[in-house]
Amino acid sequence: MESFVFVLKNLEETEMFGRHLGTQARPGDIICLSGDLGAGKTALTQKIAKGLGVPDSCYVTSPSFSILQEYPGRIPLYHMDFYRLGDETEVEDLGFEEFFYLSGLTVIEWSERAGALIPATRLFIRLTINDDLSRRVEIDFGCGTWQERLHHFCEAVSAGRG
């Protein structure tokens, strides 16, 4: 399995998925989030932060204007939003590429703007809003260890136990 598709029917399922991602995250991991405005990228990042143990006093917000927010947790969370950047040259010029190799979890909204700078070991998640406001989730595991770390979650979702 190189990819996996499922549906998050509500906020509770989004929280379960995000927390699971946060608990499975390891130092140096990168999660790339893609989807239209309002698809739930920041909401999912908030749940990932919960799974990382980011304190409730640190409210995770979209870094659309600041581009980067850093939060303490079991490992640091580097939350980036490249919506306002044009391409990978801007990502590189601003020095954000160095965060991809630090000892925290980097979560990037609009990661496509970073192009080839993103390591192949990343986890790529595309969120799409369905007509009933549920979210279709497409996961590309990359060439790292995410597939084995999310194996049991994917099995449970496939079996309807999500």
DRENPA-3360 file (N, C-alpha, C; in nm, 2 decimals, always signed):
BEGIN
1 = MESFVFVL = +0.08/-0.12/+0.00/+0.00/+0.00/+0.00/+0.09/+0.12/+0.00 ~ +0.08/+0.20/-0.10/+0.16/+0.33/-0.11/+0.07/+0.45/-0.08 ~ -0.06/+0.43/-0.09/-0.15/+0.53/-0.06/-0.28/+0.47/+0.00 ~ -0.36/+0.56/+0.06/-0.48/+0.52/+0.13/-0.58/+0.63/+0.13 ~ -0.71/+0.60/+0.11/-0.81/+0.70/+0.10/-0.92/+0.66/+0.20 ~ -0.98/+0.75/+0.27/-1.09/+0.73/+0.36/-1.16/+0.86/+0.38 ~ -1.27/+0.86/+0.46/-1.35/+0.98/+0.49/-1.35/+1.01/+0.63 ~ -1.33/+1.13/+0.67/-1.36/+1.18/+0.81/-1.50/+1.24/+0.81;
9 = KNLEETEM = -1.59/+1.18/+0.88/-1.73/+1.22/+0.88/-1.76/+1.34/+0.96 ~ -1.68/+1.36/+1.07/-1.71/+1.47/+1.16/-1.58/+1.52/+1.23 ~ -1.60/+1.61/+1.32/-1.48/+1.67/+1.40/-1.42/+1.56/+1.49 ~ -1.50/+1.47/+1.54/-1.45/+1.37/+1.63/-1.36/+1.28/+1.56 ~ -1.39/+1.24/+1.44/-1.30/+1.15/+1.36/-1.18/+1.23/+1.32 ~ -1.19/+1.36/+1.29/-1.07/+1.44/+1.26/-0.98/+1.44/+1.38 ~ -1.04/+1.46/+1.50/-0.96/+1.46/+1.62/-0.89/+1.33/+1.64 ~ -0.96/+1.22/+1.62/-0.90/+1.09/+1.64/-0.78/+1.07/+1.54;
17 = FGRHLGTQ = -0.80/+1.10/+1.42/-0.69/+1.09/+1.32/-0.57/+1.18/+1.35 ~ -0.60/+1.31/+1.38/-0.49/+1.40/+1.41/-0.41/+1.36/+1.53 ~ -0.48/+1.32/+1.64/-0.41/+1.28/+1.76/-0.32/+1.16/+1.73 ~ -0.38/+1.07/+1.65/-0.30/+0.95/+1.61/-0.17/+0.99/+1.54 ~ -0.18/+1.08/+1.44/-0.07/+1.13/+1.37/+0.03/+1.19/+1.47 ~ -0.02/+1.27/+1.56/+0.07/+1.33/+1.66/+0.14/+1.23/+1.75 ~ +0.07/+1.12/+1.79/+0.14/+1.02/+1.88/+0.24/+0.94/+1.80 ~ +0.22/+0.93/+1.67/+0.31/+0.85/+1.59/+0.43/+0.93/+1.54;
25 = ARPGDIIC = +0.42/+1.06/+1.55/+0.53/+1.14/+1.49/+0.66/+1.12/+1.56 ~ +0.77/+1.13/+1.49/+0.90/+1.11/+1.54/+0.98/+1.24/+1.50 ~ +1.09/+1.26/+1.57/+1.18/+1.38/+1.54/+1.22/+1.37/+1.39 ~ +1.21/+1.48/+1.32/+1.25/+1.49/+1.18/+1.14/+1.46/+1.08 ~ +1.02/+1.42/+1.13/+0.91/+1.39/+1.04/+0.85/+1.52/+0.98 ~ +0.79/+1.50/+0.86/+0.73/+1.61/+0.79/+0.59/+1.55/+0.74 ~ +0.49/+1.63/+0.77/+0.35/+1.60/+0.73/+0.31/+1.72/+0.64 ~ +0.28/+1.69/+0.51/+0.24/+1.79/+0.41/+0.09/+1.78/+0.40;
33 = LSGDLGAG = +0.03/+1.90/+0.41/-0.12/+1.91/+0.40/-0.16/+1.99/+0.28 ~ -0.25/+1.93/+0.21/-0.30/+2.00/+0.09/-0.45/+2.00/+0.09 ~ -0.51/+2.10/+0.02/-0.65/+2.11/+0.01/-0.69/+2.25/+0.00 ~ -0.81/+2.27/-0.05/-0.87/+2.41/-0.07/-0.88/+2.48/+0.06 ~ -0.90/+2.61/+0.05/-0.92/+2.69/+0.17/-1.05/+2.63/+0.24 ~ -1.04/+2.61/+0.37/-1.15/+2.56/+0.45/-1.16/+2.41/+0.45 ~ -1.06/+2.34/+0.39/-1.07/+2.19/+0.38/-1.04/+2.13/+0.51 ~ -0.98/+2.20/+0.61/-0.95/+2.14/+0.74/-0.80/+2.12/+0.77;
41 = KTALTQKI = -0.71/+2.19/+0.70/-0.57/+2.17/+0.72/-0.53/+2.22/+0.86 ~ -0.58/+2.34/+0.90/-0.54/+2.39/+1.03/-0.61/+2.31/+1.14 ~ -0.73/+2.27/+1.12/-0.81/+2.19/+1.22/-0.73/+2.06/+1.24 ~ -0.69/+2.00/+1.14/-0.61/+1.87/+1.15/-0.48/+1.90/+1.23 ~ -0.41/+2.01/+1.19/-0.29/+2.04/+1.26/-0.31/+2.06/+1.41 ~ -0.43/+2.12/+1.45/-0.46/+2.14/+1.59/-0.47/+2.01/+1.66 ~ -0.53/+1.91/+1.60/-0.54/+1.77/+1.65/-0.41/+1.70/+1.66 ~ -0.32/+1.72/+1.56/-0.19/+1.66/+1.56/-0.11/+1.72/+1.68;
49 = AKGLGVPD = -0.13/+1.85/+1.71/-0.06/+1.91/+1.82/-0.11/+1.85/+1.95 ~ -0.24/+1.82/+1.96/-0.29/+1.75/+2.08/-0.21/+1.61/+2.10 ~ -0.20/+1.54/+1.99/-0.13/+1.41/+2.00/+0.02/+1.43/+2.03 ~ +0.08/+1.54/+2.00/+0.22/+1.57/+2.04/+0.23/+1.62/+2.18 ~ +0.12/+1.65/+2.25/+0.13/+1.70/+2.38/+0.15/+1.84/+2.39 ~ +0.12/+1.92/+2.28/+0.13/+2.06/+2.29/+0.03/+2.11/+2.40 ~ +0.08/+2.19/+2.49/-0.01/+2.24/+2.60/-0.14/+2.31/+2.55 ~ -0.25/+2.30/+2.62/-0.37/+2.37/+2.58/-0.35/+2.52/+2.58;
57 = SCYVTSPS = -0.26/+2.57/+2.66/-0.23/+2.71/+2.66/-0.17/+2.77/+2.53 ~ -0.12/+2.68/+2.45/-0.07/+2.71/+2.32/-0.17/+2.69/+2.21 ~ -0.25/+2.79/+2.18/-0.35/+2.77/+2.08/-0.29/+2.77/+1.94 ~ -0.31/+2.66/+1.87/-0.25/+2.65/+1.73/-0.34/+2.72/+1.63 ~ -0.28/+2.82/+1.56/-0.36/+2.89/+1.46/-0.29/+2.88/+1.33 ~ -0.36/+2.92/+1.23/-0.30/+2.92/+1.09/-0.19/+3.02/+1.08 ~ -0.07/+2.98/+1.04/+0.04/+3.08/+1.02/+0.04/+3.14/+0.89 ~ -0.08/+3.17/+0.83/-0.08/+3.22/+0.70/+0.00/+3.35/+0.68;
65 = FSILQEYP = +0.00/+3.44/+0.78/+0.07/+3.56/+0.76/+0.22/+3.56/+0.82 ~ +0.23/+3.48/+0.92/+0.37/+3.47/+0.98/+0.45/+3.36/+0.91 ~ +0.39/+3.27/+0.84/+0.44/+3.16/+0.77/+0.49/+3.04/+0.86 ~ +0.54/+3.07/+0.98/+0.58/+2.97/+1.07/+0.54/+3.00/+1.21 ~ +0.49/+2.90/+1.28/+0.46/+2.90/+1.42/+0.53/+2.78/+1.49 ~ +0.59/+2.80/+1.60/+0.66/+2.69/+1.67/+0.59/+2.67/+1.80 ~ +0.56/+2.54/+1.84/+0.49/+2.50/+1.96/+0.57/+2.39/+2.03 ~ +0.58/+2.40/+2.17/+0.64/+2.30/+2.25/+0.55/+2.17/+2.26;
73 = GRIPLYHM = +0.61/+2.06/+2.27/+0.54/+1.94/+2.29/+0.64/+1.82/+2.32 ~ +0.59/+1.70/+2.31/+0.68/+1.59/+2.33/+0.80/+1.60/+2.24 ~ +0.78/+1.65/+2.12/+0.88/+1.70/+2.03/+0.83/+1.84/+1.98 ~ +0.91/+1.93/+1.94/+0.86/+2.06/+1.89/+0.77/+2.04/+1.76 ~ +0.67/+2.13/+1.75/+0.59/+2.13/+1.63/+0.62/+2.26/+1.56 ~ +0.67/+2.24/+1.43/+0.69/+2.36/+1.34/+0.58/+2.36/+1.24 ~ +0.49/+2.45/+1.26/+0.37/+2.46/+1.18/+0.39/+2.57/+1.07 ~ +0.39/+2.53/+0.95/+0.42/+2.63/+0.84/+0.30/+2.63/+0.74;
81 = DFYRLGDE = +0.28/+2.75/+0.68/+0.18/+2.77/+0.58/+0.24/+2.85/+0.47 ~ +0.26/+2.78/+0.35/+0.32/+2.84/+0.24/+0.23/+2.90/+0.14 ~ +0.10/+2.93/+0.18/+0.00/+2.98/+0.09/+0.05/+3.11/+0.02 ~ +0.11/+3.20/+0.10/+0.15/+3.33/+0.05/+0.29/+3.33/-0.03 ~ +0.35/+3.21/-0.04/+0.48/+3.20/-0.11/+0.45/+3.15/-0.25 ~ +0.54/+3.20/-0.34/+0.52/+3.16/-0.48/+0.57/+3.03/-0.52 ~ +0.69/+2.99/-0.47/+0.75/+2.87/-0.52/+0.86/+2.83/-0.42 ~ +0.93/+2.72/-0.46/+1.04/+2.67/-0.37/+1.15/+2.76/-0.36;
89 = TEVEDLGF = +1.17/+2.85/-0.45/+1.28/+2.95/-0.44/+1.25/+3.04/-0.32 ~ +1.13/+3.08/-0.30/+1.10/+3.17/-0.18/+1.11/+3.09/-0.05 ~ +1.07/+2.96/-0.05/+1.09/+2.88/+0.07/+1.24/+2.87/+0.10 ~ +1.32/+2.85/+0.00/+1.46/+2.84/+0.02/+1.52/+2.97/+0.06 ~ +1.49/+3.08/+0.00/+1.54/+3.21/+0.03/+1.51/+3.25/+0.18 ~ +1.39/+3.21/+0.23/+1.35/+3.24/+0.36/+1.41/+3.15/+0.47 ~ +1.48/+3.04/+0.42/+1.55/+2.95/+0.51/+1.46/+2.85/+0.58 ~ +1.34/+2.83/+0.53/+1.25/+2.73/+0.59/+1.29/+2.59/+0.57;
97 = EEFFYLSG = +1.37/+2.56/+0.47/+1.41/+2.43/+0.44/+1.48/+2.37/+0.56 ~ +1.56/+2.45/+0.63/+1.63/+2.39/+0.74/+1.54/+2.33/+0.85 ~ +1.42/+2.37/+0.86/+1.33/+2.31/+0.96/+1.29/+2.17/+0.92 ~ +1.31/+2.13/+0.80/+1.27/+2.00/+0.75/+1.37/+1.89/+0.81 ~ +1.48/+1.94/+0.87/+1.58/+1.85/+0.92/+1.61/+1.87/+1.07 ~ +1.52/+1.93/+1.14/+1.54/+1.95/+1.28/+1.48/+1.84/+1.36 ~ +1.48/+1.85/+1.49/+1.43/+1.73/+1.57/+1.29/+1.74/+1.61 ~ +1.21/+1.82/+1.54/+1.07/+1.82/+1.57/+0.98/+1.77/+1.46;
105 = LTVIEWSE = +0.85/+1.79/+1.46/+0.76/+1.75/+1.36/+0.73/+1.88/+1.28 ~ +0.75/+1.88/+1.15/+0.71/+1.99/+1.06/+0.58/+1.96/+0.99 ~ +0.48/+2.04/+1.01/+0.35/+2.03/+0.94/+0.34/+2.15/+0.85 ~ +0.32/+2.12/+0.72/+0.32/+2.23/+0.62/+0.19/+2.23/+0.55 ~ +0.12/+2.34/+0.56/+0.00/+2.36/+0.48/+0.05/+2.43/+0.34 ~ -0.02/+2.39/+0.24/+0.02/+2.43/+0.10/+0.17/+2.40/+0.07 ~ +0.20/+2.28/+0.10/+0.34/+2.23/+0.09/+0.38/+2.22/-0.06 ~ +0.29/+2.22/-0.15/+0.32/+2.21/-0.30/+0.41/+2.32/-0.34;
113 = RAGALIPA = +0.40/+2.43/-0.27/+0.48/+2.55/-0.30/+0.63/+2.53/-0.27 ~ +0.66/+2.43/-0.19/+0.81/+2.40/-0.16/+0.87/+2.30/-0.27 ~ +0.79/+2.25/-0.35/+0.84/+2.16/-0.46/+0.93/+2.06/-0.42 ~ +1.04/+2.05/-0.49/+1.15/+1.95/-0.47/+1.22/+1.96/-0.34 ~ +1.20/+2.07/-0.26/+1.27/+2.08/-0.13/+1.22/+1.99/-0.03 ~ +1.10/+1.94/-0.05/+1.04/+1.85/+0.05/+1.10/+1.71/+0.04 ~ +1.15/+1.66/+0.15/+1.21/+1.52/+0.14/+1.11/+1.41/+0.11 ~ +1.15/+1.31/+0.04/+1.07/+1.20/-0.01/+1.01/+1.12/+0.11;
121 = TRLFIRLT = +1.06/+1.13/+0.23/+1.02/+1.06/+0.34/+0.89/+1.12/+0.41 ~ +0.84/+1.23/+0.35/+0.73/+1.30/+0.41/+0.60/+1.22/+0.40 ~ +0.50/+1.25/+0.48/+0.37/+1.20/+0.47/+0.28/+1.31/+0.40 ~ +0.22/+1.28/+0.29/+0.14/+1.38/+0.22/-0.01/+1.35/+0.24 ~ -0.09/+1.45/+0.28/-0.23/+1.43/+0.31/-0.31/+1.54/+0.23 ~ -0.40/+1.49/+0.14/-0.48/+1.58/+0.07/-0.62/+1.57/+0.13 ~ -0.68/+1.69/+0.17/-0.81/+1.70/+0.22/-0.91/+1.76/+0.12 ~ -1.02/+1.70/+0.10/-1.12/+1.75/+0.00/-1.26/+1.75/+0.07;
129 = INDDLSRR = -1.33/+1.86/+0.06/-1.46/+1.88/+0.12/-1.56/+1.81/+0.04 ~ -1.64/+1.71/+0.10/-1.75/+1.65/+0.03/-1.88/+1.73/+0.04 ~ -1.98/+1.70/-0.04/-2.10/+1.77/-0.04/-2.17/+1.77/+0.10 ~ -2.15/+1.66/+0.17/-2.21/+1.65/+0.31/-2.12/+1.71/+0.42 ~ -2.02/+1.78/+0.37/-1.92/+1.85/+0.46/-1.82/+1.76/+0.53 ~ -1.83/+1.63/+0.50/-1.73/+1.54/+0.55/-1.60/+1.57/+0.47 ~ -1.49/+1.51/+0.51/-1.36/+1.53/+0.44/-1.31/+1.40/+0.38 ~ -1.28/+1.40/+0.25/-1.21/+1.29/+0.19/-1.06/+1.31/+0.21;
137 = VEIDFGCG = -1.00/+1.20/+0.26/-0.86/+1.21/+0.30/-0.78/+1.11/+0.21 ~ -0.69/+1.17/+0.13/-0.60/+1.09/+0.05/-0.46/+1.09/+0.11 ~ -0.40/+0.98/+0.15/-0.27/+0.98/+0.21/-0.17/+0.91/+0.11 ~ -0.06/+0.98/+0.09/+0.06/+0.93/+0.02/+0.17/+0.91/+0.12 ~ +0.21/+0.79/+0.15/+0.30/+0.76/+0.26/+0.44/+0.80/+0.23 ~ +0.48/+0.83/+0.11/+0.62/+0.86/+0.08/+0.71/+0.74/+0.09 ~ +0.83/+0.76/+0.10/+0.93/+0.65/+0.11/+0.99/+0.63/+0.25 ~ +0.92/+0.69/+0.35/+0.97/+0.68/+0.49/+0.90/+0.56/+0.56;
145 = TWQERLHH = +0.88/+0.58/+0.69/+0.82/+0.47/+0.77/+0.68/+0.50/+0.81 ~ +0.61/+0.60/+0.75/+0.48/+0.63/+0.79/+0.38/+0.52/+0.76 ~ +0.40/+0.45/+0.65/+0.31/+0.34/+0.62/+0.30/+0.24/+0.73 ~ +0.42/+0.20/+0.78/+0.41/+0.10/+0.89/+0.36/+0.16/+1.02 ~ +0.39/+0.28/+1.04/+0.33/+0.35/+1.16/+0.18/+0.36/+1.16 ~ +0.13/+0.38/+1.04/-0.02/+0.40/+1.03/-0.09/+0.28/+0.99 ~ -0.02/+0.17/+0.98/-0.08/+0.04/+0.93/-0.21/+0.00/+1.01 ~ -0.20/+0.00/+1.14/-0.31/-0.04/+1.23/-0.43/+0.06/+1.21;
153 = FCEAVSAG = -0.40/+0.19/+1.21/-0.50/+0.28/+1.19/-0.58/+0.26/+1.05 ~ -0.50/+0.24/+0.95/-0.56/+0.21/+0.82/-0.64/+0.09/+0.82 ~ -0.59/-0.02/+0.88/-0.67/-0.14/+0.89/-0.80/-0.12/+0.97 ~ -0.80/-0.04/+1.08/-0.92/-0.02/+1.15/-1.02/+0.06/+1.07 ~ -0.97/+0.16/+1.00/-1.06/+0.24/+0.91/-1.12/+0.15/+0.80 ~ -1.04/+0.07/+0.74/-1.09/-0.02/+0.64/-1.20/-0.12/+0.69 ~ -1.18/-0.16/+0.81/-1.27/-0.25/+0.87/-1.40/-0.18/+0.94 ~ -1.40/-0.05/+0.93/-1.51/+0.03/+0.98/-1.50/+0.05/+1.13;
161 = RG = -1.38/+0.03/+1.19/-1.37/+0.05/+1.33/-1.30/+0.18/+1.36 ~ -1.28/+0.27/+1.26/-1.21/+0.40/+1.27/-1.24/+0.47/+1.39;
% end
